[in-house]
Amino acid sequence: MHFSQAGETLPVVLLFAAEFLFGGKLYAPVSFLRRNAVSVGAGASVAYIFIMLLPELENAGDVFRQSTSHMELLYQGKYGLNLAIMTGFLVFYGLEEIVAEKRSAESEPGTGLIFWTHMGGFGSYSGLVCYLLVRSLESGKSSLFIYVIAMGLHFLLCSQSLRAEHGAGYDRVGRWLLAACSVGGWLVGMLLDLPKPLVVILFGLVTGSVLANTMIMELPRDQKGKFIPFLAGAVAYAALLILFN
């Protein structure tokens, strides 16, 4: 058990849970300010993907190959991480397509199979992120700080997007479910040390999911985003990542 990490990571998990509980209701008083804020957060997420996640994939791939070298795998560990990234991406891209297609068929937003499928996908996602908060491949306070800022912005935008999509259903049930999944993922991480190859696969799933959700919810689209704030967020956070790395 990583009890020594509890003091550092528990406040982070509670922050993530609070973002799901209350983040959907945090709106700037002026819509112009809110659009800029969303674009800044999107830029920061993109910077995190290109500066941190993609370079970490090479190290994660090496860990996976080394830890599975004794196993008789069909692909000999070569494509395991890549397949996990692709799976994470396709799951959330497909989930968004299903939700978009069935949206008009729902009698009331925030109810029915589509709502529960969406919440199940994001509940699993938030749980994986919080598990990796404890059992990450990287260690150190600077890595934790970078992870917290990036995923904190990401979860805040996820919460706002899900509330806009599901309305009262998200307020009534969804936000509590995602907050509970976040805490649950952290608890599993504190109590259970999964094998290294499986942790690498989880890392790949989260990476693919972040990529998909950034495209779906965060990148400016339909004239709702602003390029200058988006660029500012990307440049500023990239500089912060390089400075701390």
C-alpha contacts under 8 A as a table, 3 or more apart, distances in Angstrom:
res1	aa1	res2	aa2	distance
1	M	190	M	5.62
1	M	191	L	5.55
1	M	192	L	7.23
1	M	193	D	7.70
2	H	5	Q	5.44
2	H	6	A	6.95
2	H	134	V	7.66
2	H	190	M	5.73
2	H	191	L	7.79
3	F	6	A	5.20
3	F	7	G	7.90
3	F	190	M	7.11
4	S	7	G	6.76
5	Q	8	E	5.34
5	Q	9	T	5.99
5	Q	134	V	7.20
6	A	9	T	5.26
6	A	10	L	5.43
6	A	190	M	7.72
7	G	10	L	5.88
7	G	11	P	7.24
8	E	11	P	6.59
8	E	12	V	7.34
9	T	12	V	5.12
9	T	13	V	6.31
9	T	133	L	7.05
9	T	134	V	7.04
10	L	13	V	5.11
10	L	14	L	6.19
10	L	186	W	7.87
11	P	14	L	5.06
11	P	15	L	6.13
12	V	15	L	4.98
12	V	16	F	6.30
12	V	148	V	6.87
13	V	16	F	5.02
13	V	17	A	6.13
13	V	130	C	6.71
13	V	182	S	6.58
13	V	183	V	6.18
13	V	186	W	7.02
14	L	17	A	4.97
14	L	18	A	6.03
14	L	183	V	7.27
15	L	18	A	5.02
15	L	19	E	6.22
15	L	152	G	7.82
16	F	19	E	5.10
16	F	20	F	6.60
16	F	152	G	6.31
16	F	155	F	6.93
16	F	179	A	7.30
16	F	182	S	7.06
17	A	20	F	5.27
17	A	21	L	6.25
17	A	178	L	7.23
17	A	179	A	4.14
17	A	180	A	7.21
17	A	182	S	6.12
17	A	183	V	7.05
18	A	21	L	4.86
18	A	22	F	5.84
18	A	23	G	7.13
18	A	179	A	7.02
19	E	22	F	5.36
19	E	23	G	4.38
19	E	24	G	7.60
19	E	152	G	7.73
19	E	155	F	6.70
19	E	156	L	5.57
19	E	159	S	6.97
20	F	23	G	5.54
20	F	24	G	6.94
20	F	155	F	7.07
20	F	156	L	6.96
20	F	159	S	5.35
20	F	175	R	5.26
20	F	176	W	7.48
20	F	178	L	6.42
20	F	179	A	5.76
21	L	24	G	7.38
21	L	171	D	7.93
21	L	175	R	5.08
21	L	176	W	6.29
21	L	179	A	6.53
22	F	25	K	5.67
22	F	26	L	6.92
23	G	26	L	5.26
23	G	156	L	5.46
23	G	157	L	7.84
23	G	159	S	5.76
23	G	160	Q	6.29
24	G	27	Y	7.80
24	G	156	L	7.29
24	G	157	L	7.94
24	G	159	S	4.92
24	G	160	Q	3.97
24	G	161	S	7.44
24	G	162	L	7.63
24	G	163	R	5.63
24	G	164	A	7.87
25	K	160	Q	7.14
26	L	160	Q	7.87
27	Y	34	R	6.44
28	A	31	S	6.49
28	A	33	L	6.02
28	A	34	R	5.04
29	P	33	L	7.56
29	P	34	R	7.76
30	V	33	L	5.42
30	V	34	R	6.55
31	S	34	R	4.96
31	S	35	R	6.21
32	F	35	R	5.31
32	F	36	N	6.39
33	L	36	N	5.15
33	L	37	A	6.15
34	R	37	A	5.00
34	R	38	V	6.18
35	R	38	V	5.19
35	R	39	S	6.24
35	R	224	K	6.47
35	R	225	G	5.97
35	R	226	K	6.91
36	N	39	S	5.09
36	N	40	V	6.19
36	N	225	G	7.05
36	N	226	K	6.07
36	N	229	P	5.66
36	N	230	F	7.61
37	A	40	V	5.10
37	A	41	G	6.25
37	A	229	P	7.46
38	V	41	G	5.13
38	V	42	A	6.15
38	V	157	L	7.13
38	V	218	E	7.00
38	V	225	G	7.34
39	S	42	A	4.94
39	S	43	G	6.18
39	S	218	E	7.12
39	S	219	L	7.12
39	S	220	P	6.53
39	S	225	G	5.58
39	S	226	K	5.87
39	S	227	F	7.26
39	S	229	P	5.64
39	S	230	F	4.46
39	S	233	G	7.40
40	V	43	G	5.14
40	V	44	A	6.29
40	V	229	P	5.04
40	V	230	F	4.64
40	V	231	L	7.39
40	V	232	A	6.56
40	V	233	G	4.25
40	V	234	A	7.19
41	G	44	A	5.09
41	G	45	S	6.28
41	G	153	L	5.90
41	G	154	H	7.28
41	G	157	L	7.67
41	G	218	E	7.50
41	G	230	F	7.39
41	G	233	G	6.36
42	A	45	S	5.15
42	A	46	V	6.31
42	A	154	H	7.86
42	A	214	T	6.99
42	A	218	E	4.84
42	A	219	L	5.71
42	A	220	P	7.83
42	A	230	F	6.32
42	A	233	G	7.30
42	A	234	A	7.69
43	G	46	V	5.13
43	G	47	A	6.22
43	G	219	L	7.78
43	G	229	P	7.75
43	G	230	F	4.61
43	G	231	L	6.04
43	G	232	A	7.16
43	G	233	G	4.58
43	G	234	A	3.97
43	G	235	V	7.71
43	G	237	Y	7.93
44	A	47	A	5.06
44	A	48	Y	6.25
44	A	150	A	6.95
44	A	153	L	7.93
44	A	230	F	7.87
44	A	233	G	4.93
44	A	234	A	4.62
44	A	235	V	7.78
44	A	236	A	7.56
44	A	237	Y	5.30
44	A	238	A	7.36
45	S	48	Y	5.06
45	S	49	I	6.30
45	S	150	A	5.99
45	S	151	M	7.99
45	S	153	L	7.43
45	S	154	H	6.68
45	S	214	T	7.12
45	S	234	A	7.42
46	V	49	I	5.09
46	V	50	F	6.37
46	V	214	T	7.43
46	V	234	A	6.45
47	A	50	F	5.34
47	A	51	I	5.77
47	A	52	M	7.86
47	A	234	A	5.06
47	A	235	V	7.30
47	A	237	Y	6.27
47	A	238	A	5.22
48	Y	51	I	5.34
48	Y	52	M	5.32
48	Y	53	L	6.46
48	Y	150	A	6.46
48	Y	237	Y	7.46
48	Y	238	A	7.00
48	Y	241	L	7.58
49	I	52	M	5.75
49	I	53	L	4.78
49	I	54	L	6.11
49	I	211	L	7.44
50	F	53	L	6.20
50	F	54	L	5.54
50	F	55	P	7.55
51	I	54	L	6.73
51	I	55	P	6.82
51	I	238	A	6.65
51	I	241	L	7.12
51	I	242	I	7.76
52	M	55	P	5.69
52	M	56	E	6.14
52	M	241	L	7.63
53	L	56	E	5.11
53	L	57	L	6.37
53	L	207	T	6.97
54	L	57	L	5.25
54	L	58	E	7.44
55	P	58	E	5.81
55	P	59	N	7.38
56	E	59	N	5.27
56	E	60	A	6.13
57	L	60	A	4.87
57	L	61	G	5.94
57	L	204	G	7.82
58	E	61	G	5.10
58	E	62	D	6.38
59	N	62	D	5.12
59	N	63	V	6.29
60	A	63	V	5.04
60	A	64	F	6.17
60	A	81	L	7.66
60	A	137	L	7.38
60	A	200	V	6.03
61	G	64	F	5.09
61	G	65	R	6.20
61	G	78	K	7.78
61	G	81	L	6.18
61	G	200	V	7.69
62	D	65	R	5.20
62	D	66	Q	6.11
63	V	66	Q	5.24
63	V	67	S	5.99
63	V	196	K	7.64
63	V	197	P	7.52
63	V	200	V	7.53
64	F	67	S	5.22
64	F	68	T	6.06
64	F	77	G	6.51
64	F	80	G	7.69
64	F	81	L	7.44
64	F	196	K	7.20
64	F	197	P	5.21
64	F	200	V	6.29
65	R	68	T	5.29
65	R	69	S	5.80
65	R	76	Q	7.47
65	R	77	G	4.98
65	R	78	K	6.58
66	Q	69	S	5.25
67	S	70	H	7.47
67	S	196	K	6.74
67	S	197	P	6.18
68	T	71	M	5.26
68	T	76	Q	7.48
68	T	77	G	6.15
68	T	197	P	6.83
69	S	72	E	7.89
69	S	76	Q	7.04
69	S	77	G	7.21
71	M	76	Q	7.58
72	E	76	Q	6.74
73	L	76	Q	4.70
73	L	77	G	6.61
75	Y	78	K	5.69
75	Y	79	Y	6.34
75	Y	80	G	7.62
76	Q	79	Y	7.91
77	G	80	G	5.49
78	K	81	L	7.71
79	Y	82	N	5.18
79	Y	83	L	5.99
80	G	83	L	5.30
80	G	84	A	6.31
80	G	201	I	7.09
81	L	84	A	5.03
81	L	85	I	6.27
81	L	200	V	6.80
81	L	201	I	5.73
81	L	204	G	5.60
82	N	85	I	5.16
82	N	86	M	6.21
82	N	204	G	7.12
83	L	86	M	5.07
83	L	87	T	6.00
83	L	204	G	7.99
84	A	87	T	5.00
84	A	88	G	6.20
84	A	201	I	5.66
84	A	202	L	7.44
84	A	204	G	4.94
84	A	205	L	5.03
84	A	208	G	7.47
85	I	88	G	5.23
85	I	89	F	6.25
85	I	204	G	4.44
85	I	205	L	4.97
85	I	206	V	7.37
85	I	207	T	5.99
85	I	208	G	4.29
85	I	209	S	7.58
86	M	89	F	5.11
86	M	90	L	6.03
86	M	205	L	7.62
86	M	208	G	5.97
87	T	90	L	5.16
87	T	91	V	5.95
87	T	205	L	6.49
87	T	208	G	6.99
88	G	91	V	5.32
88	G	92	F	6.55
88	G	204	G	7.27
88	G	205	L	4.33
88	G	206	V	6.40
88	G	207	T	7.17
88	G	208	G	4.41
88	G	209	S	4.68
88	G	212	A	7.87
89	F	92	F	5.66
89	F	93	Y	6.07
89	F	205	L	7.53
89	F	207	T	7.96
89	F	208	G	4.22
89	F	209	S	4.91
89	F	210	V	7.71
89	F	211	L	6.56
89	F	212	A	5.08
90	L	93	Y	4.99
90	L	94	G	5.69
90	L	208	G	7.88
90	L	212	A	7.64
91	V	94	G	5.22
91	V	95	L	5.97
91	V	209	S	7.67
92	F	95	L	4.80
92	F	96	E	6.10
92	F	121	G	7.58
92	F	209	S	6.21
92	F	212	A	6.14
92	F	213	N	6.89
93	Y	96	E	5.25
93	Y	97	E	6.35
93	Y	212	A	5.94
93	Y	213	N	7.69
93	Y	216	I	7.64
94	G	97	E	5.03
94	G	98	I	6.18
95	L	98	I	5.16
95	L	99	V	6.18
95	L	117	T	7.98
95	L	118	H	6.96
95	L	121	G	7.88
96	E	99	V	5.09
96	E	100	A	6.04
96	E	216	I	7.71
97	E	100	A	5.11
97	E	101	E	6.07
98	I	101	E	5.13
98	I	102	K	6.10
98	I	114	I	7.83
99	V	102	K	5.30
99	V	103	R	5.66
99	V	114	I	6.12
99	V	118	H	7.54
100	A	103	R	5.28
101	E	104	S	7.35
102	K	105	A	5.25
102	K	106	E	6.81
102	K	114	I	7.28
103	R	106	E	5.72
103	R	109	P	7.85
103	R	114	I	7.91
104	S	107	S	7.83
106	E	109	P	6.35
106	E	111	T	7.39
106	E	112	G	7.10
107	S	111	T	7.97
108	E	111	T	6.10
109	P	115	F	7.75
109	P	165	E	7.36
109	P	166	H	5.00
109	P	167	G	6.39
109	P	168	A	7.59
109	P	169	G	6.82
110	G	115	F	5.42
110	G	165	E	7.80
110	G	166	H	4.26
110	G	167	G	6.13
110	G	168	A	6.37
110	G	169	G	3.87
110	G	170	Y	6.19
111	T	114	I	7.38
111	T	115	F	5.46
111	T	116	W	7.44
111	T	166	H	7.93
111	T	169	G	6.33
112	G	115	F	5.60
112	G	116	W	6.57
113	L	116	W	5.21
113	L	117	T	5.97
114	I	117	T	5.08
114	I	118	H	6.08
115	F	118	H	5.17
115	F	119	M	6.17
115	F	166	H	7.16
116	W	119	M	5.01
116	W	120	G	5.87
117	T	120	G	5.03
117	T	121	G	6.19
118	H	121	G	5.25
118	H	122	F	6.32
119	M	122	F	5.20
119	M	123	G	5.72
119	M	174	G	6.22
119	M	177	L	7.58
119	M	178	L	7.29
120	G	123	G	4.99
120	G	124	S	6.15
121	G	124	S	5.35
121	G	125	Y	6.23
122	F	125	Y	4.77
122	F	126	S	6.02
122	F	178	L	6.99
123	G	126	S	5.28
123	G	127	G	6.14
123	G	177	L	6.86
123	G	178	L	4.95
123	G	181	C	5.44
123	G	182	S	7.43
124	S	127	G	5.10
124	S	128	L	6.18
124	S	181	C	7.02
125	Y	128	L	5.23
125	Y	129	V	6.29
125	Y	206	V	6.97
125	Y	209	S	7.60
126	S	129	V	5.12
126	S	130	C	6.25
126	S	178	L	6.81
126	S	181	C	6.36
126	S	182	S	5.23
126	S	185	G	7.46
127	G	130	C	5.21
127	G	131	Y	6.09
127	G	181	C	5.08
127	G	182	S	4.69
127	G	183	V	7.34
127	G	184	G	6.44
127	G	185	G	4.02
127	G	186	W	7.08
128	L	131	Y	5.00
128	L	132	L	6.22
128	L	185	G	6.06
128	L	202	L	6.97
128	L	206	V	6.99
129	V	132	L	5.26
129	V	133	L	6.33
129	V	182	S	7.75
129	V	185	G	7.52
129	V	206	V	6.74
130	C	133	L	4.84
130	C	134	V	7.05
130	C	182	S	5.76
130	C	183	V	7.31
130	C	185	G	5.20
130	C	186	W	4.95
130	C	189	G	7.68
131	Y	134	V	5.64
131	Y	135	R	6.22
131	Y	136	S	7.96
131	Y	185	G	4.72
131	Y	186	W	4.84
131	Y	187	L	7.61
131	Y	188	V	6.56
131	Y	189	G	4.67
132	L	135	R	4.67
132	L	136	S	4.60
132	L	189	G	7.21
132	L	199	V	7.86
132	L	203	F	7.37
133	L	136	S	5.78
133	L	144	L	7.56
133	L	147	Y	7.95
133	L	186	W	7.25
133	L	189	G	7.92
134	V	186	W	6.83
134	V	189	G	5.59
134	V	190	M	6.65
135	R	189	G	6.19
135	R	193	D	7.29
135	R	199	V	7.62
136	S	139	S	6.86
136	S	199	V	7.82
137	L	199	V	7.92
137	L	200	V	7.75
138	E	143	S	6.71
139	S	143	S	6.16
139	S	144	L	7.33
140	G	143	S	5.41
140	G	144	L	6.45
141	K	144	L	5.03
141	K	145	F	6.08
142	S	145	F	5.03
142	S	146	I	6.20
142	S	244	F	6.29
142	S	245	N	7.49
143	S	146	I	5.21
143	S	147	Y	6.10
144	L	147	Y	5.06
144	L	148	V	6.04
145	F	148	V	5.19
145	F	149	I	6.37
146	I	149	I	5.42
146	I	150	A	6.23
146	I	241	L	6.94
147	Y	150	A	5.32
147	Y	151	M	5.95
148	V	151	M	5.44
148	V	152	G	5.54
149	I	152	G	5.07
149	I	153	L	6.19
150	A	153	L	5.47
150	A	154	H	6.22
151	M	154	H	4.73
151	M	155	F	5.88
152	G	155	F	5.27
152	G	156	L	6.16
153	L	156	L	5.16
153	L	157	L	6.39
154	H	157	L	5.36
154	H	158	C	6.18
154	H	214	T	7.95
155	F	158	C	4.81
155	F	159	S	6.02
156	L	159	S	5.19
156	L	160	Q	6.42
157	L	160	Q	5.12
157	L	161	S	6.09
157	L	217	M	7.40
157	L	218	E	7.05
158	C	161	S	5.10
158	C	162	L	6.06
158	C	217	M	7.07
159	S	162	L	5.23
159	S	163	R	6.13
159	S	175	R	7.70
160	Q	163	R	5.21
160	Q	164	A	6.16
161	S	164	A	5.12
161	S	165	E	6.18
161	S	217	M	6.67
162	L	165	E	4.94
162	L	166	H	5.98
162	L	167	G	7.76
162	L	170	Y	6.95
163	R	166	H	5.27
163	R	167	G	4.97
163	R	168	A	7.63
163	R	170	Y	5.54
163	R	171	D	7.07
164	A	167	G	5.65
166	H	169	G	5.62
166	H	170	Y	5.52
167	G	170	Y	5.59
167	G	171	D	6.66
168	A	171	D	4.94
168	A	172	R	5.89
169	G	172	R	5.10
169	G	173	V	5.89
169	G	174	G	6.41
170	Y	173	V	5.46
170	Y	174	G	4.09
170	Y	175	R	5.55
171	D	174	G	6.26
171	D	175	R	5.92
171	D	176	W	7.94
172	R	175	R	7.31
172	R	176	W	7.68
173	V	176	W	5.56
173	V	177	L	6.26
174	G	177	L	5.10
174	G	178	L	6.26
175	R	178	L	5.23
175	R	179	A	6.11
176	W	179	A	5.12
176	W	180	A	6.07
177	L	180	A	5.12
177	L	181	C	6.14
178	L	181	C	4.99
178	L	182	S	6.19
179	A	182	S	5.15
179	A	183	V	6.49
180	A	183	V	5.24
180	A	184	G	5.94
181	C	184	G	4.81
181	C	185	G	5.96
182	S	185	G	5.27
182	S	186	W	6.45
183	V	186	W	5.14
183	V	187	L	6.24
184	G	187	L	5.04
184	G	188	V	6.24
185	G	188	V	5.18
185	G	189	G	6.25
186	W	189	G	4.99
186	W	190	M	6.24
187	L	190	M	5.03
187	L	191	L	6.23
188	V	191	L	5.17
188	V	192	L	5.51
189	G	192	L	5.39
189	G	193	D	6.63
190	M	193	D	7.75
194	L	198	L	6.49
194	L	199	V	6.41
195	P	198	L	5.46
195	P	199	V	6.41
196	K	199	V	5.02
196	K	200	V	6.24
197	P	200	V	5.15
197	P	201	I	6.33
198	L	201	I	4.95
198	L	202	L	6.21
199	V	202	L	5.00
199	V	203	F	6.13
200	V	203	F	4.94
200	V	204	G	6.22
201	I	204	G	5.01
201	I	205	L	6.25
202	L	205	L	5.00
202	L	206	V	6.21
203	F	206	V	5.18
203	F	207	T	6.13
204	G	207	T	5.03
204	G	208	G	6.21
205	L	208	G	5.29
205	L	209	S	6.11
206	V	209	S	4.95
206	V	210	V	6.05
207	T	210	V	5.19
207	T	211	L	6.30
208	G	211	L	5.13
208	G	212	A	6.25
209	S	212	A	5.11
209	S	213	N	6.00
210	V	213	N	5.20
210	V	214	T	5.88
211	L	214	T	5.25
211	L	215	M	6.39
212	A	215	M	5.24
212	A	216	I	6.16
213	N	216	I	4.91
213	N	217	M	5.66
213	N	218	E	7.16
214	T	217	M	5.58
214	T	218	E	4.84
214	T	219	L	6.13
215	M	218	E	6.05
215	M	219	L	5.41
216	I	219	L	6.90
219	L	225	G	7.16
220	P	223	Q	6.88
220	P	224	K	5.90
220	P	225	G	3.80
220	P	226	K	6.57
220	P	227	F	7.56
221	R	224	K	5.63
221	R	225	G	5.90
222	D	225	G	7.59
223	Q	226	K	7.64
225	G	230	F	7.67
226	K	229	P	5.82
226	K	230	F	6.10
227	F	230	F	4.88
227	F	231	L	5.93
228	I	231	L	5.06
228	I	232	A	6.05
229	P	232	A	4.88
229	P	233	G	6.02
230	F	233	G	5.24
230	F	234	A	6.26
231	L	234	A	5.12
231	L	235	V	6.08
232	A	235	V	5.25
232	A	236	A	5.88
233	G	236	A	5.28
233	G	237	Y	5.97
234	A	237	Y	5.45
234	A	238	A	5.93
235	V	238	A	5.11
235	V	239	A	6.14
236	A	239	A	5.21
236	A	240	L	6.33
237	Y	240	L	4.87
237	Y	241	L	6.11
238	A	241	L	5.08
238	A	242	I	6.20
239	A	242	I	5.18
239	A	243	L	6.05
240	L	243	L	5.05
240	L	244	F	6.20
241	L	244	F	5.29
241	L	245	N	5.91
242	I	245	N	5.02
